[in-house]
Amino acid sequence: MLVAQLKSFFMVARMGSITLAAKQLGLSQPTVTSQIKALEEAYNIELFYRGGRRLALSDAGVRLMPLVDELVRQETEIEFFLRNSGGTATGHLRIGATGPYYILDIIDRFCSDHPGIDVSIEAGNSAQMLEALQEYRVDVASSSHRVDDARFLRIELARDPLVLVVHRSHPLAARNSVPVKMLAQCRLLVREAGSTTRAMTETMMAQAGVTPASTVEIGSRESIREAITRNLGVSVIARQEVPSHPDLRMLTFDDAQPELSEYLYCLHDRSEARLIAAFLGLVHPVA
């Protein structure tokens, strides 16, 4: 029970929110709240200052965090060791992916070669997937962020140009290409903060001195594509992520050639674990 309470404390401290922590832990909010309350009452200690929208660690909570961090890391290492110490016929590989387009073929080959291995996929943006890898929630992760970190093994999976996607009835739909300055006339649909595509789009517009007529932030690429099919606005998307749809048109940029790279990451000290090594062995890096 103590370990479960400490894990709830740790996740609330990391996320600054009981709601987000409960979602991450797969528990209900009342369960997380009661676990932290029980921990505080059992040891007559206050771990959080409760006030405002975000919970803040007390002095005792700050001192406790590195101890629990080490506990969580050790528990994860034990679980990882057990998952990777059996025969090659069984096991579980956890994959983090920014999108399925660059990694599904590898997963398909892996599942064909290892039919007894369970695979789970956690989806999110580039920053979230690298965070999941560092927190040991996934074993390998795809991300559009290029990170030069000695802890990571990085393999480039693909390079994909960014294109402007519009509805077929949009005034720009009759064109094959557009200058970046045309975005000044558009309602631009953008991903959430942490998205590499959004960051690249903002850099491209800044270099061209362009501000869109308006923006709408939408938290998933699938929802953005649906919004374009309803002619809600236009968006800059990696070409491979644009589905074949009669209402969508892809335009290149006349004066910019933004290109998104997708990388596969794992932790260096785990790269020779049997399941991770088997997965990496199926990857064909970009030349």
PyRosetta script that sets phi, psi and omega in degrees:
from pyrosetta import init, pose_from_sequence

init()
pose = pose_from_sequence("MLVAQLKSFFMVARMGSITLAAKQLGLSQPTVTSQIKALEEAYNIELFYRGGRRLALSDAGVRLMPLVDELVRQETEIEFFLRNSGGTATGHLRIGATGPYYILDIIDRFCSDHPGIDVSIEAGNSAQMLEALQEYRVDVASSSHRVDDARFLRIELARDPLVLVVHRSHPLAARNSVPVKMLAQCRLLVREAGSTTRAMTETMMAQAGVTPASTVEIGSRESIREAITRNLGVSVIARQEVPSHPDLRMLTFDDAQPELSEYLYCLHDRSEARLIAAFLGLVHPVA")
pose.set_psi(1, -39.2)
pose.set_omega(1, -179.3)
pose.set_phi(2, -60.6)
pose.set_psi(2, -41.8)
pose.set_omega(2, -179.7)
pose.set_phi(3, -62.2)
pose.set_psi(3, -42.8)
pose.set_omega(3, 178.9)
pose.set_phi(4, -62.6)
pose.set_psi(4, -40.9)
pose.set_omega(4, 178.8)
pose.set_phi(5, -65.0)
pose.set_psi(5, -41.9)
pose.set_omega(5, 179.7)
pose.set_phi(6, -65.6)
pose.set_psi(6, -37.1)
pose.set_omega(6, 178.3)
pose.set_phi(7, -66.3)
pose.set_psi(7, -37.8)
pose.set_omega(7, 176.0)
pose.set_phi(8, -64.6)
pose.set_psi(8, -44.3)
pose.set_omega(8, 175.9)
pose.set_phi(9, -57.2)
pose.set_psi(9, -47.2)
pose.set_omega(9, -177.2)
pose.set_phi(10, -60.4)
pose.set_psi(10, -45.7)
pose.set_omega(10, -176.0)
pose.set_phi(11, -71.4)
pose.set_psi(11, -37.6)
pose.set_omega(11, 176.4)
pose.set_phi(12, -64.1)
pose.set_psi(12, -40.0)
pose.set_omega(12, 177.8)
pose.set_phi(13, -63.1)
pose.set_psi(13, -39.7)
pose.set_omega(13, -179.9)
pose.set_phi(14, -69.7)
pose.set_psi(14, -42.6)
pose.set_omega(14, -173.2)
pose.set_phi(15, -89.4)
pose.set_psi(15, -22.2)
pose.set_omega(15, -177.4)
pose.set_phi(16, 71.9)
pose.set_psi(16, 15.2)
pose.set_omega(16, -175.0)
pose.set_phi(17, -155.2)
pose.set_psi(17, 132.1)
pose.set_omega(17, 175.8)
pose.set_phi(18, -67.3)
pose.set_psi(18, -38.2)
pose.set_omega(18, -179.5)
pose.set_phi(19, -60.7)
pose.set_psi(19, -49.3)
pose.set_omega(19, -179.4)
pose.set_phi(20, -67.4)
pose.set_psi(20, -38.3)
pose.set_omega(20, 179.3)
pose.set_phi(21, -64.3)
pose.set_psi(21, -43.0)
pose.set_omega(21, 179.4)
pose.set_phi(22, -61.6)
pose.set_psi(22, -41.1)
pose.set_omega(22, 178.0)
pose.set_phi(23, -63.2)
pose.set_psi(23, -42.4)
pose.set_omega(23, -179.2)
pose.set_phi(24, -66.4)
pose.set_psi(24, -36.3)
pose.set_omega(24, -177.5)
pose.set_phi(25, -84.9)
pose.set_psi(25, -12.5)
pose.set_omega(25, -176.7)
pose.set_phi(26, 73.7)
pose.set_psi(26, 29.9)
pose.set_omega(26, -179.6)
pose.set_phi(27, -119.4)
pose.set_psi(27, 167.1)
pose.set_omega(27, 174.4)
pose.set_phi(28, -80.8)
pose.set_psi(28, 156.2)
pose.set_omega(28, 178.1)
pose.set_phi(29, -59.8)
pose.set_psi(29, -43.4)
pose.set_omega(29, 178.2)
pose.set_phi(30, -60.5)
pose.set_psi(30, -33.9)
pose.set_omega(30, 179.0)
pose.set_phi(31, -65.5)
pose.set_psi(31, -46.5)
pose.set_omega(31, 179.4)
pose.set_phi(32, -62.6)
pose.set_psi(32, -44.8)
pose.set_omega(32, 179.8)
pose.set_phi(33, -59.9)
pose.set_psi(33, -45.5)
pose.set_omega(33, -177.9)
pose.set_phi(34, -67.7)
pose.set_psi(34, -34.5)
pose.set_omega(34, 179.3)
pose.set_phi(35, -66.0)
pose.set_psi(35, -43.3)
pose.set_omega(35, 178.7)
pose.set_phi(36, -67.6)
pose.set_psi(36, -41.5)
pose.set_omega(36, 178.6)
pose.set_phi(37, -61.7)
pose.set_psi(37, -42.9)
pose.set_omega(37, 179.3)
pose.set_phi(38, -63.7)
pose.set_psi(38, -38.6)
pose.set_omega(38, 178.9)
pose.set_phi(39, -64.3)
pose.set_psi(39, -44.0)
pose.set_omega(39, -179.3)
pose.set_phi(40, -66.6)
pose.set_psi(40, -41.0)
pose.set_omega(40, -178.7)
pose.set_phi(41, -70.6)
pose.set_psi(41, -36.1)
pose.set_omega(41, -177.8)
pose.set_phi(42, -64.6)
pose.set_psi(42, -32.8)
pose.set_omega(42, -175.6)
pose.set_phi(43, -115.1)
pose.set_psi(43, 9.2)
pose.set_omega(43, 177.6)
pose.set_phi(44, 50.3)
pose.set_psi(44, 55.5)
pose.set_omega(44, -174.7)
pose.set_phi(45, -138.2)
pose.set_psi(45, 147.7)
pose.set_omega(45, 174.6)
pose.set_phi(46, -106.6)
pose.set_psi(46, 119.2)
pose.set_omega(46, -175.8)
pose.set_phi(47, -97.5)
pose.set_psi(47, -23.6)
pose.set_omega(47, -179.0)
pose.set_phi(48, -132.3)
pose.set_psi(48, 145.5)
pose.set_omega(48, 166.9)
pose.set_phi(49, -89.7)
pose.set_psi(49, 119.4)
pose.set_omega(49, -174.5)
pose.set_phi(50, -99.6)
pose.set_psi(50, 109.0)
pose.set_omega(50, -179.8)
pose.set_phi(51, -179.2)
pose.set_psi(51, 137.0)
pose.set_omega(51, -176.4)
pose.set_phi(52, 82.5)
pose.set_psi(52, -171.8)
pose.set_omega(52, -175.1)
pose.set_phi(53, -84.2)
pose.set_psi(53, -22.3)
pose.set_omega(53, -177.1)
pose.set_phi(54, -117.9)
pose.set_psi(54, 130.9)
pose.set_omega(54, 178.5)
pose.set_phi(55, -70.3)
pose.set_psi(55, 137.9)
pose.set_omega(55, 179.1)
pose.set_phi(56, -116.2)
pose.set_psi(56, 138.7)
pose.set_omega(56, 179.8)
pose.set_phi(57, -67.8)
pose.set_psi(57, 137.6)
pose.set_omega(57, 171.1)
pose.set_phi(58, -75.4)
pose.set_psi(58, 175.3)
pose.set_omega(58, 177.3)
pose.set_phi(59, -60.5)
pose.set_psi(59, -39.8)
pose.set_omega(59, 178.4)
pose.set_phi(60, -66.3)
pose.set_psi(60, -38.5)
pose.set_omega(60, 178.6)
pose.set_phi(61, -63.7)
pose.set_psi(61, -39.6)
pose.set_omega(61, 178.2)
pose.set_phi(62, -62.0)
pose.set_psi(62, -41.8)
pose.set_omega(62, -180.0)
pose.set_phi(63, -70.3)
pose.set_psi(63, -30.1)
pose.set_omega(63, -178.6)
pose.set_phi(64, -76.5)
pose.set_psi(64, -30.7)
pose.set_omega(64, -172.3)
pose.set_phi(65, -53.4)
pose.set_psi(65, -50.1)
pose.set_omega(65, -178.2)
pose.set_phi(66, -64.2)
pose.set_psi(66, -28.7)
pose.set_omega(66, 178.0)
pose.set_phi(67, -69.5)
pose.set_psi(67, -43.0)
pose.set_omega(67, 179.4)
pose.set_phi(68, -71.8)
pose.set_psi(68, -34.8)
pose.set_omega(68, 176.3)
pose.set_phi(69, -56.5)
pose.set_psi(69, -45.1)
pose.set_omega(69, 179.0)
pose.set_phi(70, -66.3)
pose.set_psi(70, -38.1)
pose.set_omega(70, 177.7)
pose.set_phi(71, -62.2)
pose.set_psi(71, -46.1)
pose.set_omega(71, 179.5)
pose.set_phi(72, -63.0)
pose.set_psi(72, -41.5)
pose.set_omega(72, 179.1)
pose.set_phi(73, -62.4)
pose.set_psi(73, -44.1)
pose.set_omega(73, -179.5)
pose.set_phi(74, -65.5)
pose.set_psi(74, -40.1)
pose.set_omega(74, 178.4)
pose.set_phi(75, -62.6)
pose.set_psi(75, -41.3)
pose.set_omega(75, 179.5)
pose.set_phi(76, -65.7)
pose.set_psi(76, -41.1)
pose.set_omega(76, 178.6)
pose.set_phi(77, -63.5)
pose.set_psi(77, -39.2)
pose.set_omega(77, 178.2)
pose.set_phi(78, -64.5)
pose.set_psi(78, -45.8)
pose.set_omega(78, 179.8)
pose.set_phi(79, -63.3)
pose.set_psi(79, -39.8)
pose.set_omega(79, 178.4)
pose.set_phi(80, -64.5)
pose.set_psi(80, -42.7)
pose.set_omega(80, 178.3)
pose.set_phi(81, -59.9)
pose.set_psi(81, -43.8)
pose.set_omega(81, -178.5)
pose.set_phi(82, -66.6)
pose.set_psi(82, -40.3)
pose.set_omega(82, -179.9)
pose.set_phi(83, -65.7)
pose.set_psi(83, -27.5)
pose.set_omega(83, -173.6)
pose.set_phi(84, -107.6)
pose.set_psi(84, 11.3)
pose.set_omega(84, -177.4)
pose.set_phi(85, -106.7)
pose.set_psi(85, -4.2)
pose.set_omega(85, 179.8)
pose.set_phi(86, -85.6)
pose.set_psi(86, -167.9)
pose.set_omega(86, 177.7)
pose.set_phi(87, -72.0)
pose.set_psi(87, 168.4)
pose.set_omega(87, -177.3)
pose.set_phi(88, -74.8)
pose.set_psi(88, -7.2)
pose.set_omega(88, -175.5)
pose.set_phi(89, -82.4)
pose.set_psi(89, -19.0)
pose.set_omega(89, -177.2)
pose.set_phi(90, -133.2)
pose.set_psi(90, 164.5)
pose.set_omega(90, 178.0)
pose.set_phi(91, 144.8)
pose.set_psi(91, -173.9)
pose.set_omega(91, -176.8)
pose.set_phi(92, -147.0)
pose.set_psi(92, 122.0)
pose.set_omega(92, 177.4)
pose.set_phi(93, -109.2)
pose.set_psi(93, 127.9)
pose.set_omega(93, -179.2)
pose.set_phi(94, -106.4)
pose.set_psi(94, 124.7)
pose.set_omega(94, -174.3)
pose.set_phi(95, -118.8)
pose.set_psi(95, 134.1)
pose.set_omega(95, 171.4)
pose.set_phi(96, -104.8)
pose.set_psi(96, 135.6)
pose.set_omega(96, -174.7)
pose.set_phi(97, -141.8)
pose.set_psi(97, 134.9)
pose.set_omega(97, 173.9)
pose.set_phi(98, -74.6)
pose.set_psi(98, -26.6)
pose.set_omega(98, 178.4)
pose.set_phi(99, -169.7)
pose.set_psi(99, 156.6)
pose.set_omega(99, -174.9)
pose.set_phi(100, -78.3)
pose.set_psi(100, -13.1)
pose.set_omega(100, -166.0)
pose.set_phi(101, -64.7)
pose.set_psi(101, -33.7)
pose.set_omega(101, -174.0)
pose.set_phi(102, -97.4)
pose.set_psi(102, -5.6)
pose.set_omega(102, -169.7)
pose.set_phi(103, -129.1)
pose.set_psi(103, -14.6)
pose.set_omega(103, -175.5)
pose.set_phi(104, -64.0)
pose.set_psi(104, -36.7)
pose.set_omega(104, 179.3)
pose.set_phi(105, -63.2)
pose.set_psi(105, -37.8)
pose.set_omega(105, 178.5)
pose.set_phi(106, -67.2)
pose.set_psi(106, -42.3)
pose.set_omega(106, 178.8)
pose.set_phi(107, -62.6)
pose.set_psi(107, -39.9)
pose.set_omega(107, 179.1)
pose.set_phi(108, -61.5)
pose.set_psi(108, -44.9)
pose.set_omega(108, 179.0)
pose.set_phi(109, -65.8)
pose.set_psi(109, -39.6)
pose.set_omega(109, 179.7)
pose.set_phi(110, -63.1)
pose.set_psi(110, -45.6)
pose.set_omega(110, -179.5)
pose.set_phi(111, -65.4)
pose.set_psi(111, -34.9)
pose.set_omega(111, 178.1)
pose.set_phi(112, -68.0)
pose.set_psi(112, -40.0)
pose.set_omega(112, -178.9)
pose.set_phi(113, -77.1)
pose.set_psi(113, -25.9)
pose.set_omega(113, -175.8)
pose.set_phi(114, -133.1)
pose.set_psi(114, 71.4)
pose.set_omega(114, -173.8)
pose.set_phi(115, -64.0)
pose.set_psi(115, -18.9)
pose.set_omega(115, -179.6)
pose.set_phi(116, -88.8)
pose.set_psi(116, -3.4)
pose.set_omega(116, -177.6)
pose.set_phi(117, -91.2)
pose.set_psi(117, 127.7)
pose.set_omega(117, 174.5)
pose.set_phi(118, -79.9)
pose.set_psi(118, 142.2)
pose.set_omega(118, 179.3)
pose.set_phi(119, -126.6)
pose.set_psi(119, 133.1)
pose.set_omega(119, 173.3)
pose.set_phi(120, -124.0)
pose.set_psi(120, 145.6)
pose.set_omega(120, -177.1)
pose.set_phi(121, -123.8)
pose.set_psi(121, 124.4)
pose.set_omega(121, 174.2)
pose.set_phi(122, -105.3)
pose.set_psi(122, 129.2)
pose.set_omega(122, -176.4)
pose.set_phi(123, -105.9)
pose.set_psi(123, 150.3)
pose.set_omega(123, 177.2)
pose.set_phi(124, 176.7)
pose.set_psi(124, -176.2)
pose.set_omega(124, 178.2)
pose.set_phi(125, -82.0)
pose.set_psi(125, 178.2)
pose.set_omega(125, -172.6)
pose.set_phi(126, -59.7)
pose.set_psi(126, -44.7)
pose.set_omega(126, -178.8)
pose.set_phi(127, -64.7)
pose.set_psi(127, -41.0)
pose.set_omega(127, -179.3)
pose.set_phi(128, -64.9)
pose.set_psi(128, -37.1)
pose.set_omega(128, -178.4)
pose.set_phi(129, -70.8)
pose.set_psi(129, -38.1)
pose.set_omega(129, 176.3)
pose.set_phi(130, -67.6)
pose.set_psi(130, -34.9)
pose.set_omega(130, 176.2)
pose.set_phi(131, -65.1)
pose.set_psi(131, -42.4)
pose.set_omega(131, 178.9)
pose.set_phi(132, -62.0)
pose.set_psi(132, -36.9)
pose.set_omega(132, 178.5)
pose.set_phi(133, -66.4)
pose.set_psi(133, -44.1)
pose.set_omega(133, -179.5)
pose.set_phi(134, -67.8)
pose.set_psi(134, -27.4)
pose.set_omega(134, 179.5)
pose.set_phi(135, -91.2)
pose.set_psi(135, 7.8)
pose.set_omega(135, 177.2)
pose.set_phi(136, 63.9)
pose.set_psi(136, 24.1)
pose.set_omega(136, 177.3)
pose.set_phi(137, -85.6)
pose.set_psi(137, -19.1)
pose.set_omega(137, 174.0)
pose.set_phi(138, -133.3)
pose.set_psi(138, 159.5)
pose.set_omega(138, -178.6)
pose.set_phi(139, -94.1)
pose.set_psi(139, -36.0)
pose.set_omega(139, 174.0)
pose.set_phi(140, -135.7)
pose.set_psi(140, 155.5)
pose.set_omega(140, -177.9)
pose.set_phi(141, -147.7)
pose.set_psi(141, 138.8)
pose.set_omega(141, 171.3)
pose.set_phi(142, -96.5)
pose.set_psi(142, 144.3)
pose.set_omega(142, -177.9)
pose.set_phi(143, -157.8)
pose.set_psi(143, 147.9)
pose.set_omega(143, 175.9)
pose.set_phi(144, -87.9)
pose.set_psi(144, -8.6)
pose.set_omega(144, 175.8)
pose.set_phi(145, -76.0)
pose.set_psi(145, 131.1)
pose.set_omega(145, 170.8)
pose.set_phi(146, -90.1)
pose.set_psi(146, 116.0)
pose.set_omega(146, -177.7)
pose.set_phi(147, -118.9)
pose.set_psi(147, 122.5)
pose.set_omega(147, 175.8)
pose.set_phi(148, -97.9)
pose.set_psi(148, 93.6)
pose.set_omega(148, -174.7)
pose.set_phi(149, -139.4)
pose.set_psi(149, 126.1)
pose.set_omega(149, -176.4)
pose.set_phi(150, -61.3)
pose.set_psi(150, -19.5)
pose.set_omega(150, 179.3)
pose.set_phi(151, -73.6)
pose.set_psi(151, -20.7)
pose.set_omega(151, -172.2)
pose.set_phi(152, -104.5)
pose.set_psi(152, 141.0)
pose.set_omega(152, 162.3)
pose.set_phi(153, -95.3)
pose.set_psi(153, 126.7)
pose.set_omega(153, -175.6)
pose.set_phi(154, -122.3)
pose.set_psi(154, 132.8)
pose.set_omega(154, 176.6)
pose.set_phi(155, -127.4)
pose.set_psi(155, 128.9)
pose.set_omega(155, 177.1)
pose.set_phi(156, -79.2)
pose.set_psi(156, 122.5)
pose.set_omega(156, -177.2)
pose.set_phi(157, -90.6)
pose.set_psi(157, -40.4)
pose.set_omega(157, -172.4)
pose.set_phi(158, -162.3)
pose.set_psi(158, 160.0)
pose.set_omega(158, 170.1)
pose.set_phi(159, -126.5)
pose.set_psi(159, 131.9)
pose.set_omega(159, -171.0)
pose.set_phi(160, -138.0)
pose.set_psi(160, 121.9)
pose.set_omega(160, 178.8)
pose.set_phi(161, -68.1)
pose.set_psi(161, 148.0)
pose.set_omega(161, 174.4)
pose.set_phi(162, -88.6)
pose.set_psi(162, 139.1)
pose.set_omega(162, -179.3)
pose.set_phi(163, -129.9)
pose.set_psi(163, 160.3)
pose.set_omega(163, 174.8)
pose.set_phi(164, -91.9)
pose.set_psi(164, 126.3)
pose.set_omega(164, -178.7)
pose.set_phi(165, -110.8)
pose.set_psi(165, 127.6)
pose.set_omega(165, -177.4)
pose.set_phi(166, -132.2)
pose.set_psi(166, 162.6)
pose.set_omega(166, 173.9)
pose.set_phi(167, -74.3)
pose.set_psi(167, 150.9)
pose.set_omega(167, -176.7)
pose.set_phi(168, -61.2)
pose.set_psi(168, -21.8)
pose.set_omega(168, 179.0)
pose.set_phi(169, -94.1)
pose.set_psi(169, -0.2)
pose.set_omega(169, 179.6)
pose.set_phi(170, -67.6)
pose.set_psi(170, 146.1)
pose.set_omega(170, 179.8)
pose.set_phi(171, -55.6)
pose.set_psi(171, -26.2)
pose.set_omega(171, -179.3)
pose.set_phi(172, -87.0)
pose.set_psi(172, -6.6)
pose.set_omega(172, -171.3)
pose.set_phi(173, -64.6)
pose.set_psi(173, -22.6)
pose.set_omega(173, -178.6)
pose.set_phi(174, -78.5)
pose.set_psi(174, -9.5)
pose.set_omega(174, -177.5)
pose.set_phi(175, -93.3)
pose.set_psi(175, 157.5)
pose.set_omega(175, 173.9)
pose.set_phi(176, -93.5)
pose.set_psi(176, -26.5)
pose.set_omega(176, -179.7)
pose.set_phi(177, -149.9)
pose.set_psi(177, 161.3)
pose.set_omega(177, -179.3)
pose.set_phi(178, -143.3)
pose.set_psi(178, 151.6)
pose.set_omega(178, 169.7)
pose.set_phi(179, -75.8)
pose.set_psi(179, 154.2)
pose.set_omega(179, -178.7)
pose.set_phi(180, -58.3)
pose.set_psi(180, -31.5)
pose.set_omega(180, -176.9)
pose.set_phi(181, -61.4)
pose.set_psi(181, -19.4)
pose.set_omega(181, -180.0)
pose.set_phi(182, -67.3)
pose.set_psi(182, -18.5)
pose.set_omega(182, 178.1)
pose.set_phi(183, -64.6)
pose.set_psi(183, -18.4)
pose.set_omega(183, 177.9)
pose.set_phi(184, -64.5)
pose.set_psi(184, -17.6)
pose.set_omega(184, -179.0)
pose.set_phi(185, -98.7)
pose.set_psi(185, 2.3)
pose.set_omega(185, -169.0)
pose.set_phi(186, -114.1)
pose.set_psi(186, 153.5)
pose.set_omega(186, 164.1)
pose.set_phi(187, -86.4)
pose.set_psi(187, 114.2)
pose.set_omega(187, -172.4)
pose.set_phi(188, -97.9)
pose.set_psi(188, 125.7)
pose.set_omega(188, 176.0)
pose.set_phi(189, -91.0)
pose.set_psi(189, 125.1)
pose.set_omega(189, -175.2)
pose.set_phi(190, -127.0)
pose.set_psi(190, 153.9)
pose.set_omega(190, 174.6)
pose.set_phi(191, -75.4)
pose.set_psi(191, 175.3)
pose.set_omega(191, 179.0)
pose.set_phi(192, -73.3)
pose.set_psi(192, 164.1)
pose.set_omega(192, 175.2)
pose.set_phi(193, -58.7)
pose.set_psi(193, 138.9)
pose.set_omega(193, -175.1)
pose.set_phi(194, 104.4)
pose.set_psi(194, -13.9)
pose.set_omega(194, 177.6)
pose.set_phi(195, -79.8)
pose.set_psi(195, 129.3)
pose.set_omega(195, 178.0)
pose.set_phi(196, -65.7)
pose.set_psi(196, -39.7)
pose.set_omega(196, 179.8)
pose.set_phi(197, -60.5)
pose.set_psi(197, -42.6)
pose.set_omega(197, 177.9)
pose.set_phi(198, -62.6)
pose.set_psi(198, -45.6)
pose.set_omega(198, -179.4)
pose.set_phi(199, -60.5)
pose.set_psi(199, -42.3)
pose.set_omega(199, 179.7)
pose.set_phi(200, -66.6)
pose.set_psi(200, -38.2)
pose.set_omega(200, 178.1)
pose.set_phi(201, -63.7)
pose.set_psi(201, -44.5)
pose.set_omega(201, -180.0)
pose.set_phi(202, -65.0)
pose.set_psi(202, -37.7)
pose.set_omega(202, 177.5)
pose.set_phi(203, -65.3)
pose.set_psi(203, -44.6)
pose.set_omega(203, -179.8)
pose.set_phi(204, -60.5)
pose.set_psi(204, -43.3)
pose.set_omega(204, -180.0)
pose.set_phi(205, -69.0)
pose.set_psi(205, -38.0)
pose.set_omega(205, 179.3)
pose.set_phi(206, -63.8)
pose.set_psi(206, -40.4)
pose.set_omega(206, 179.4)
pose.set_phi(207, -65.7)
pose.set_psi(207, -30.3)
pose.set_omega(207, 179.4)
pose.set_phi(208, -90.9)
pose.set_psi(208, -3.6)
pose.set_omega(208, -179.0)
pose.set_phi(209, 67.4)
pose.set_psi(209, 37.3)
pose.set_omega(209, -173.7)
pose.set_phi(210, -114.2)
pose.set_psi(210, 138.9)
pose.set_omega(210, 170.9)
pose.set_phi(211, -123.6)
pose.set_psi(211, 127.7)
pose.set_omega(211, -179.2)
pose.set_phi(212, -66.2)
pose.set_psi(212, 158.6)
pose.set_omega(212, 180.0)
pose.set_phi(213, -58.8)
pose.set_psi(213, -38.7)
pose.set_omega(213, 175.4)
pose.set_phi(214, -163.2)
pose.set_psi(214, 164.7)
pose.set_omega(214, 178.1)
pose.set_phi(215, -130.7)
pose.set_psi(215, 151.9)
pose.set_omega(215, 173.0)
pose.set_phi(216, -130.1)
pose.set_psi(216, 120.6)
pose.set_omega(216, 178.7)
pose.set_phi(217, -89.1)
pose.set_psi(217, 127.3)
pose.set_omega(217, -179.1)
pose.set_phi(218, -131.0)
pose.set_psi(218, 132.0)
pose.set_omega(218, -167.5)
pose.set_phi(219, -83.4)
pose.set_psi(219, 11.4)
pose.set_omega(219, 175.6)
pose.set_phi(220, -154.1)
pose.set_psi(220, 149.5)
pose.set_omega(220, 179.9)
pose.set_phi(221, -65.8)
pose.set_psi(221, -34.2)
pose.set_omega(221, 179.5)
pose.set_phi(222, -63.4)
pose.set_psi(222, -42.7)
pose.set_omega(222, 179.8)
pose.set_phi(223, -68.0)
pose.set_psi(223, -34.8)
pose.set_omega(223, 176.5)
pose.set_phi(224, -63.6)
pose.set_psi(224, -45.2)
pose.set_omega(224, 179.3)
pose.set_phi(225, -62.3)
pose.set_psi(225, -39.6)
pose.set_omega(225, 177.9)
pose.set_phi(226, -64.2)
pose.set_psi(226, -38.9)
pose.set_omega(226, 179.6)
pose.set_phi(227, -64.8)
pose.set_psi(227, -37.3)
pose.set_omega(227, 178.8)
pose.set_phi(228, -66.7)
pose.set_psi(228, -40.2)
pose.set_omega(228, 179.2)
pose.set_phi(229, -63.0)
pose.set_psi(229, -22.0)
pose.set_omega(229, 176.4)
pose.set_phi(230, -95.4)
pose.set_psi(230, 7.8)
pose.set_omega(230, 177.0)
pose.set_phi(231, 61.3)
pose.set_psi(231, 35.0)
pose.set_omega(231, 178.0)
pose.set_phi(232, -76.2)
pose.set_psi(232, -25.6)
pose.set_omega(232, -179.1)
pose.set_phi(233, 174.6)
pose.set_psi(233, -168.2)
pose.set_omega(233, 179.2)
pose.set_phi(234, -119.4)
pose.set_psi(234, 163.8)
pose.set_omega(234, 179.7)
pose.set_phi(235, -151.3)
pose.set_psi(235, 153.0)
pose.set_omega(235, 174.5)
pose.set_phi(236, -95.1)
pose.set_psi(236, 122.0)
pose.set_omega(236, -171.9)
pose.set_phi(237, -138.1)
pose.set_psi(237, 147.4)
pose.set_omega(237, 172.3)
pose.set_phi(238, -62.0)
pose.set_psi(238, 135.1)
pose.set_omega(238, -172.0)
pose.set_phi(239, -55.6)
pose.set_psi(239, -40.6)
pose.set_omega(239, -177.0)
pose.set_phi(240, -68.7)
pose.set_psi(240, -17.8)
pose.set_omega(240, -179.1)
pose.set_phi(241, -89.0)
pose.set_psi(241, -1.3)
pose.set_omega(241, -179.3)
pose.set_phi(242, -89.1)
pose.set_psi(242, 118.5)
pose.set_omega(242, -178.3)
pose.set_phi(243, -74.8)
pose.set_psi(243, 158.0)
pose.set_omega(243, 173.3)
pose.set_phi(244, -74.1)
pose.set_psi(244, 114.7)
pose.set_omega(244, -176.5)
pose.set_phi(245, -149.1)
pose.set_psi(245, 134.7)
pose.set_omega(245, -176.0)
pose.set_phi(246, -64.4)
pose.set_psi(246, -19.9)
pose.set_omega(246, -177.4)
pose.set_phi(247, -95.0)
pose.set_psi(247, -0.7)
pose.set_omega(247, -176.2)
pose.set_phi(248, -108.0)
pose.set_psi(248, 141.3)
pose.set_omega(248, 175.9)
pose.set_phi(249, -126.8)
pose.set_psi(249, 137.9)
pose.set_omega(249, 178.2)
pose.set_phi(250, -106.6)
pose.set_psi(250, 129.7)
pose.set_omega(250, 178.6)
pose.set_phi(251, -122.7)
pose.set_psi(251, 136.9)
pose.set_omega(251, 174.1)
pose.set_phi(252, -86.5)
pose.set_psi(252, 170.8)
pose.set_omega(252, 178.5)
pose.set_phi(253, -101.7)
pose.set_psi(253, 133.8)
pose.set_omega(253, -179.1)
pose.set_phi(254, -66.1)
pose.set_psi(254, -41.2)
pose.set_omega(254, -167.1)
pose.set_phi(255, -114.3)
pose.set_psi(255, 16.5)
pose.set_omega(255, 177.9)
pose.set_phi(256, -153.4)
pose.set_psi(256, 146.2)
pose.set_omega(256, 177.8)
pose.set_phi(257, -127.2)
pose.set_psi(257, 62.3)
pose.set_omega(257, 179.8)
pose.set_phi(258, -65.3)
pose.set_psi(258, 135.6)
pose.set_omega(258, -177.8)
pose.set_phi(259, -134.2)
pose.set_psi(259, 125.2)
pose.set_omega(259, -179.5)
pose.set_phi(260, -93.1)
pose.set_psi(260, 131.7)
pose.set_omega(260, 173.6)
pose.set_phi(261, -103.3)
pose.set_psi(261, 140.2)
pose.set_omega(261, 177.2)
pose.set_phi(262, -113.2)
pose.set_psi(262, 132.0)
pose.set_omega(262, -176.8)
pose.set_phi(263, -119.0)
pose.set_psi(263, 153.0)
pose.set_omega(263, 171.1)
pose.set_phi(264, -109.8)
pose.set_psi(264, 130.8)
pose.set_omega(264, -178.1)
pose.set_phi(265, -121.1)
pose.set_psi(265, 148.6)
pose.set_omega(265, 163.3)
pose.set_phi(266, -146.6)
pose.set_psi(266, 165.3)
pose.set_omega(266, 176.6)
pose.set_phi(267, -75.4)
pose.set_psi(267, 132.8)
pose.set_omega(267, -176.1)
pose.set_phi(268, -54.4)
pose.set_psi(268, -42.1)
pose.set_omega(268, -175.1)
pose.set_phi(269, -75.6)
pose.set_psi(269, -0.5)
pose.set_omega(269, 176.1)
pose.set_phi(270, -115.2)
pose.set_psi(270, 0.3)
pose.set_omega(270, -170.8)
pose.set_phi(271, -65.7)
pose.set_psi(271, -20.3)
pose.set_omega(271, -179.7)
pose.set_phi(272, -99.7)
pose.set_psi(272, 2.6)
pose.set_omega(272, 173.0)
pose.set_phi(273, -61.1)
pose.set_psi(273, 144.9)
pose.set_omega(273, -166.3)
pose.set_phi(274, -58.7)
pose.set_psi(274, -44.1)
pose.set_omega(274, -177.2)
pose.set_phi(275, -72.2)
pose.set_psi(275, -42.7)
pose.set_omega(275, 179.3)
pose.set_phi(276, -65.5)
pose.set_psi(276, -44.7)
pose.set_omega(276, 179.7)
pose.set_phi(277, -62.0)
pose.set_psi(277, -38.9)
pose.set_omega(277, 178.5)
pose.set_phi(278, -64.2)
pose.set_psi(278, -39.1)
pose.set_omega(278, 178.9)
pose.set_phi(279, -68.7)
pose.set_psi(279, -45.3)
pose.set_omega(279, -179.3)
pose.set_phi(280, -62.8)
pose.set_psi(280, -30.7)
pose.set_omega(280, -179.9)
pose.set_phi(281, -66.1)
pose.set_psi(281, -15.1)
pose.set_omega(281, -179.7)
pose.set_phi(282, -97.2)
pose.set_psi(282, -3.3)
pose.set_omega(282, -177.4)
pose.set_phi(283, -82.7)
pose.set_psi(283, 135.3)
pose.set_omega(283, 174.6)
pose.set_phi(284, -108.1)
pose.set_psi(284, 98.5)
pose.set_omega(284, -175.4)
pose.set_phi(285, -63.2)
pose.set_psi(285, 153.7)
pose.set_omega(285, 174.3)
pose.set_phi(286, -67.4)
pose.set_psi(286, 133.9)
pose.set_omega(286, -178.6)
pose.set_phi(287, -69.6)
pose.dump_pdb("model.pdb")
